[in-house]
Every structure is written in C-alpha cells, then in structure tokens.
Amino acid sequence: MKRYLVGGAVRDRLLGLALGDRDWVVVGVTPEQMLAAGYRPVGKDFPVFLDVKTGEEHALARTERKSGHGYRGFTFHTGPEVTLEDDLRRRDLTVNAIAQDDEGRLIDPYGGQADLRARLLRHVSPAFAEDPLRVLRVARFHARFATLGFRVADETLALMRQMVDDGEVDHLVPERVWKEMSRALMHARPSVFFQTLRDCGALARILPEVDALFGVPQRADYHPEIDTGIHTLMCVDAAARAGAALPVRFAALVHDLGKARTPPDEWPQHRQHEQRGVAPVRAVCERLRVPNDCRDLAIDVTREHLNVHRAFELRPTTLHDLIERLGGLRRPERFEQALQACEADARGRLGHESSAYPQTDHLRAAREIAIAIQAADVMHEGVQGAEIGRRLREARVAALKRGLSRCSTGDPEG
C-alpha cells in the first residue's frame, strides 16, 4: 500500500498559494484492506475512504471508461494492479496530474510542472473530451489563475470547441453547472470564466441569455464600452473587486438580460429593459436551480437598478417605496446587497471603474431616516390594522421630505 498527495494541494504548493483540502490516491490495495486498516468508506460511485484521524479523503487508484453521455456516463475500475500513472492519466489538466509521495518526491508523468512554469492549462489526454464537466472546470481554473497569467492551451480550447459541437455540454445537469459557475463568480476575475465559455461556444448552450448580450449596442455617452456583453463582464469583475457576496455577483451578471430583448430598431436605447429582464432572469434561475437568495436579489436588482441610479431624482414618496421594495425596512442585508449590485453596474463601464457612486450613501441615509419612525410612533388611540401601516408610511415620507434635499444627478440609462 502506497499513498500519494494529488491534485490541487500539489499544484497550489508549487504555485506558492495557500493550501486547501488535501486529497490522496492509494495504490496497491483493495477496499477490504482499507477497511481493515481503519478507514471509513464514503464514496458512492467509486471507493473513497476517510482517514478518521485527519478527516482527509483517500481514493483508490482507478481508471475510467466512457459508457454514456454526460459527466456521469463512466464506468470505473479499481484494483491493486492500477498504477499511479494510470490514475493520473484520467485527470483533466496536466497541472492537476502531479503527485507527491510521503517523502516529498514529485511524480509528474505528463509535464504538469513545465505547464505551471509556462502558465498553461493543458489537457492530459484525448480522454478529456469524454467528460463535459471539464469544459466548465477549465473555464473556472482560467478565472481562478488569470491573475497569475495563466491561459488555456490552444489545443485544449480547440478540443473544448469540439466537445460543444458534439453536444456533450448539453448533457450537463443544472446542479453541476451552478456549482461551477458559483465558484467561478467568487474568483478575482469571474469575467474570465464566461469569456472562456464564450470562446469555445459553450456559453450559448449553458447561458444563452447572457451570450445574447454580446453584440447588442448601448449608448456610448453612458456606456463607452458600447457592447452589452462586455459591460456585463465588467460588472461581475466590479462586484468581485468590491469583495461582494455571491448573490451580488450573480445579480451583476444577469441584471441587464432585458437588453437582449430590445427590438434592434430601438438600439442603442433600451427603454423598459428592466421590466423585460425579469422573465429571462427567472428562466435562468429556474433552469439552473439557483438558490433563493441569489434569485430574489437578482430579480430585485433587475427590476429596480434604474431607480437606484436615479435616486437623487426621486420624490420622497417614490424614494420610500423603492427602499421598501429593496428590503430596506425589513431586510437590511438584502437592501445593502442590492446597493452593491447597482454600484457594480455603475462601475462596470469603461473609464468608470473607480468613479464615485453617491447614490448608495443617499439611499442609506434615506433608509435611516425612514426606519427611525416606528409603528409605536403612529399608534394613537383607536388606530389599528391597515391604518397603522398607512400612517406609518405617511410619517416616514414626511420625514424624508424634511431630512433629504434632492439634486439632479444619476445615470438614467443604467
């Protein structure tokens, strides 16, 4: 029995990055021997065992054979005769196919170290094409390591295009698409994930609503980058620069889907794109089974982002109702996330990456004025039921009239 550290732990150590979970491959052993040694089985599709002392996973070395469509369409084989090189050959990228033994020696049969030095993401073997999930994984690794200068090898990108043309990515299940996409959104440059998918043709299959934004023009005076798809990628990167949470980054990604539904004879104007965008946002969320917190924020931001941009132009009554719709009176965290997404929208424009966005402070101040008045302040003798809510709204609007001055700044185009 010999064990080897494999995958991301080896790769990241060689790159000088902080290490995450450690995964091990075990060679020359049977499942029965692992059980006898005190390991606990946890694998469903193939033998994986947990070291009860360290909590680290140990997988038996295995080979795989394509037996159907999608990432689940594989038959696995394990046995004492399966070598470490056999196991590493089935992995996706050379940089993930480096192993390290207990003495610290590296086993690198497929040139992973050379590709790390060259900053290259390259597939190990033609078997890469058998698993469509690898298209998403390569795009995610590209997004993760883009700040280090990594690129996808030309031959790997060509293979990914062929996989798309062959229909392999059409067999991806929604949960895995969302898992890879949500992880990519949390990297420093999530735009690279979506651009890589677009470069190989997969974005049109996986997120056609986002792919449709490319080539749709916007007014150059508001959007010097002009192309709506480019603006969208700039928005997700702006949210990432701000360190925003996943719901904010997802909202930044989908908030302008309505612009793809603008009739071309209306370009570059996009009137009512916020209303037109709600339906495609719902469709994306339903298809990919997006979590409720991401879905709900994305819908709110899609519907309201122009109103947030025009915050200084809103009358106190309209301002109050906007704050209420964004959760400011009952869900302050949701309200703050909505403001962050709108700020990412404003800064996701060429030349505006560091521009001030005073609308957020204006809306925060307005919210503080509104919530300072509570139901007890209007509950006089005989006032009850719906009347309490009506009087509370009136009192808060009156407070906003007294407490805020209006000015005519903002971005009416969004």
ABEGO torsion letter per residue (X at the ends): XBBBBBEAAAAAAAAGBBBBBBBBBBBGBBAAAAAAAGBBBABAABBBBBBAAAGBBBBBBBBBBBABBEAABBBBBBEAABBAAAAAAABABAAAABBBBAAGBBBBAAGAAAAAAAGBBBBABAAAAABAAAAAAAAAAAAAAAAAGBBBBAAAAAAAAAAAAAGAAAABBAAAAAAAAAAAAABABAAAAAAAAAAAGAAAAABAAAAAABGBBBBAAABAAGBAAAAAAAAAAAAAAAGBBAAAAAAAAAAAAAAAABBAAAOABBBGAAAAAAAAAAAAAAAAGBBAAAAAAAAAAAAAAAAAAAAAABBAAAAAAAAAAAGAAABAAAAAAAAAAAAAAAAABBGAAABBBAAAAAAAAAAAAAAABBAAAABBBGBBEAAAAAAAAAAAAAAAAAABBBBBBEBAAX
